[in-house]
Amino acid sequence: MRKSTENTLRLKVMTDEQHGYFTAAQARLAGYASQQHVFHCDSGKWIRVKRGVFRLHGYSDSNESELAKWCLICHDTRSRPMATVSHESALLFHGLLDTPPKLPTLTVPSGFVKRIPDGCDLRRGILREDETVTKGAIKVTNPLRTLKDMKAFVEAEAFKTMTCKALEKGIVTYADLADAGLREGVAPSASYGSGHTLALLVMRSEGDFHGELRRHMTDFLQSSGIVSALVDPKKGGEPLIIQFERALRLKPSYLVIGGETLSDAQWRSYLTERQASLPPIVFLDTAERQFHVSASYIQIDYWRGAYEATRWLILQGRKRIALHAPTWVYSPESYRNSVSYDFSQGWTMALEEAGMPPGKKFFDSSDDTDNERRFLEFITSPDRPDAILAEADFRICRRIGTIRKAGLRIPDELMIVGCYNTSLSTHPDCPFPSISLREDEMARIAADIMADRKSTNSIKTVIPELIVRGVEELC
């Protein structure tokens, strides 16, 4: 029974980013022998989609799930996916098309010979790795390659509309278009405006926190008369420095750099060495003590966020408040400059001021199977916590199933508070309080700094806010 449960967990983790779909080869990797596949389909646990492709129950259908399905169906004799979402479907994926094509469009290598069932528009061609991006099971041509593919299939005016939309969304730059020979009919003013102040945003643009921060950033800049372009380190298929240097051809007046990019050591060194020749920089979610470059810093007071959340838990009558944190490899000096350190210190101080003993800590490692075993022991021990303060919503969400497995009711027997106030904390199945880092306030301050040139090289602090929800419901 234990082996079966472990196999189920491994398969679930594997398929979550694939919208529930998986191949026979992936099922074997999760621990299911080939002869078990028929049994699980016949018993209704798995849904047979096509030969060699299955799906778990409980996943909703969407445009992306349809693309994930076809990417897995188009695999070779070694069960390696060979298809790349392209053309019209890639336009839809990147938000450049409003209506889905009649059939999903995919490109496979010229030598691909496997017979594919009806239901998709299969094309053949050669794609370089740097022309594609991957999200879960979906491999898709990047925005620039997608535009190159579509130029021969649409009229000039329609192509211009797509290109301008890509520029407005920040997923390509005018320099990209010029390099690819796609700038005809699209002037730089179509996106940026002649003579306008340009801010180059170097930050992630997807996910609850980063997506909201980027959206607020763009809105506040626009209201201040500042236009923006985007370099997303998770997109483009090239090293961040190469993408950044290409974008510098736009001659931005300001750089807005997300703190999440500074985990790249080469990028950090590059900024340190080149700072004198770069435009004024505004760092988001970065403390000046973490990165000694002459710039404006908008830092988040994680200490205050954890402190106030812990005090709130104490007011709810919680006596054993634990901390749930990631396992990072820090040097003593880098740990003292980290978010994890500030968060831990705020939690500790609130407990000390209330005259409560030091709380227990659970460190979430990268081994998810081991995490479940350790976390189950953690929450069922004789001195088990009655509340957990988590450093990130998504990490504690992964443990909700284990909490239920232990027979504990949320929030009656175990109250949880997350951080980042993502959509995970609002899930109707089990909502919970979470610390908002106030992305809108960060964006507003950054826009104000750029609008008022005199305020460069300043340090601003954003105070997080606890968003309370789910304390009346039982999960």
Secondary structure as the mmCIF struct_conf table of DSSP 4:
data_model
#
loop_
_struct_conf.conf_type_id
_struct_conf.id
_struct_conf.beg_label_comp_id
_struct_conf.beg_label_asym_id
_struct_conf.beg_label_seq_id
_struct_conf.end_label_comp_id
_struct_conf.end_label_asym_id
_struct_conf.end_label_seq_id
HELX_RH_AL_P HELX_RH_AL_P1 ARG A 2 THR A 15
HELX_RH_3T_P HELX_RH_3T_P1 ASP A 16 GLN A 18
TURN_TY1_P TURN_TY1_P1 HIS A 19 GLY A 20
STRN STRN1 TYR A 21 THR A 23
HELX_RH_AL_P HELX_RH_AL_P2 ALA A 24 LEU A 29
TURN_TY1_P TURN_TY1_P2 ALA A 30 GLY A 31
TURN_TY1_P TURN_TY1_P3 SER A 34 GLN A 35
HELX_RH_AL_P HELX_RH_AL_P3 GLN A 36 ASP A 42
TURN_TY1_P TURN_TY1_P4 SER A 43 GLY A 44
BEND BEND1 LYS A 45 LYS A 45
STRN STRN2 TRP A 46 LYS A 50
TURN_TY1_P TURN_TY1_P5 ARG A 51 GLY A 52
STRN STRN3 VAL A 53 LEU A 56
BEND BEND2 HIS A 57 GLY A 58
HELX_RH_AL_P HELX_RH_AL_P4 ASN A 63 ILE A 73
BEND BEND3 CYS A 74 CYS A 74
STRN STRN4 HIS A 75 HIS A 75
TURN_TY1_P TURN_TY1_P6 THR A 77 ARG A 78
BEND BEND4 SER A 79 SER A 79
STRN STRN5 PRO A 81 PRO A 81
STRN STRN6 THR A 84 VAL A 85
HELX_RH_AL_P HELX_RH_AL_P5 HIS A 87 PHE A 93
TURN_TY1_P TURN_TY1_P7 HIS A 94 GLY A 95
BEND BEND5 ASP A 98 THR A 99
BEND BEND6 LYS A 102 LEU A 103
STRN STRN7 THR A 105 VAL A 108
TURN_TY1_P TURN_TY1_P8 SER A 110 GLY A 111
BEND BEND7 ASP A 118 CYS A 120
STRN STRN8 ASP A 121 ARG A 124
HELX_RH_3T_P HELX_RH_3T_P2 GLU A 129 GLU A 131
STRN STRN9 THR A 132 LYS A 135
TURN_TY1_P TURN_TY1_P9 GLY A 136 ALA A 137
STRN STRN10 ILE A 138 THR A 141
HELX_RH_AL_P HELX_RH_AL_P6 PRO A 143 MET A 150
TURN_TY1_P TURN_TY1_P10 LYS A 151 PHE A 153
BEND BEND8 VAL A 154 VAL A 154
HELX_RH_AL_P HELX_RH_AL_P7 ALA A 156 LYS A 169
TURN_TY1_P TURN_TY1_P11 GLY A 170 GLY A 170
BEND BEND9 ILE A 171 VAL A 172
HELX_RH_AL_P HELX_RH_AL_P8 TYR A 174 ASP A 179
TURN_TY1_P TURN_TY1_P12 ALA A 180 GLY A 181
TURN_TY1_P TURN_TY1_P13 GLU A 184 GLY A 185
HELX_RH_3T_P HELX_RH_3T_P3 PRO A 188 ALA A 190
TURN_TY1_P TURN_TY1_P14 SER A 191 TYR A 192
TURN_TY1_P TURN_TY1_P15 SER A 194 GLY A 195
STRN STRN11 THR A 197 VAL A 202
BEND BEND10 MET A 203 MET A 203
BEND BEND11 GLY A 207 GLY A 207
HELX_RH_AL_P HELX_RH_AL_P9 ASP A 208 SER A 223
TURN_TY1_P TURN_TY1_P16 SER A 224 GLY A 225
STRN STRN12 ILE A 226 VAL A 231
TURN_TY1_P TURN_TY1_P17 PRO A 233 LYS A 234
BEND BEND12 LYS A 235 GLU A 238
HELX_RH_AL_P HELX_RH_AL_P10 LEU A 240 ALA A 247
HELX_RH_3T_P HELX_RH_3T_P4 LEU A 248 LEU A 250
BEND BEND13 SER A 253 SER A 253
STRN STRN13 TYR A 254 GLY A 258
HELX_RH_3T_P HELX_RH_3T_P5 GLY A 259 SER A 263
HELX_RH_AL_P HELX_RH_AL_P11 ALA A 265 ARG A 274
HELX_RH_3T_P HELX_RH_3T_P6 GLN A 275 SER A 277
BEND BEND14 LEU A 278 LEU A 278
HELX_LH_PP_P HELX_LH_PP_P1 PRO A 279 PRO A 280
STRN STRN14 ILE A 281 LEU A 284
BEND BEND15 ASP A 285 ASP A 285
HELX_RH_3T_P HELX_RH_3T_P7 GLU A 288 GLN A 290
BEND BEND16 SER A 294 ALA A 295
STRN STRN15 SER A 296 ILE A 300
HELX_RH_AL_P HELX_RH_AL_P12 TYR A 302 LEU A 315
TURN_TY1_P TURN_TY1_P18 GLN A 316 GLY A 317
BEND BEND17 LYS A 319 LYS A 319
STRN STRN16 ILE A 321 PRO A 326
HELX_RH_AL_P HELX_RH_AL_P13 PRO A 332 ARG A 336
TURN_TY1_P TURN_TY1_P19 ASN A 337 ASN A 337
BEND BEND18 SER A 338 SER A 338
HELX_RH_AL_P HELX_RH_AL_P14 VAL A 339 GLU A 353
TURN_TY1_P TURN_TY1_P20 ALA A 354 GLY A 355
HELX_LH_PP_P HELX_LH_PP_P2 MET A 356 LYS A 360
STRN STRN17 LYS A 361 ASP A 364
BEND BEND19 SER A 366 SER A 366
HELX_RH_AL_P HELX_RH_AL_P15 ASP A 368 THR A 380
BEND BEND20 SER A 381 SER A 381
TURN_TY1_P TURN_TY1_P21 PRO A 382 ASP A 383
BEND BEND21 ASP A 386 ASP A 386
STRN STRN18 ALA A 387 ALA A 390
BEND BEND22 GLU A 391 GLU A 391
HELX_RH_AL_P HELX_RH_AL_P16 ASP A 393 CYS A 397
TURN_TY1_P TURN_TY1_P22 ARG A 398 ARG A 399
HELX_RH_AL_P HELX_RH_AL_P17 ILE A 400 LYS A 405
TURN_TY1_P TURN_TY1_P23 ALA A 406 GLY A 407
HELX_LH_PP_P HELX_LH_PP_P3 LEU A 408 ARG A 409
TURN_TY1_P TURN_TY1_P24 ILE A 410 GLU A 413
STRN STRN19 MET A 415 CYS A 419
BEND BEND23 TYR A 420 TYR A 420
HELX_RH_3T_P HELX_RH_3T_P8 SER A 423 THR A 426
TURN_TY1_P TURN_TY1_P25 PRO A 428 ASP A 429
BEND BEND24 CYS A 430 CYS A 430
STRN STRN20 SER A 434 SER A 436
HELX_RH_AL_P HELX_RH_AL_P18 GLU A 439 ALA A 451
BEND BEND25 ASP A 452 ASP A 452
HELX_RH_3T_P HELX_RH_3T_P9 ARG A 453 SER A 455
BEND BEND26 ASN A 457 ASN A 457
STRN STRN21 ILE A 459 VAL A 462
HELX_LH_PP_P HELX_LH_PP_P4 ILE A 463 PRO A 464
STRN STRN22 GLU A 465 ILE A 467
BEND BEND27 GLY A 470 GLU A 473
#
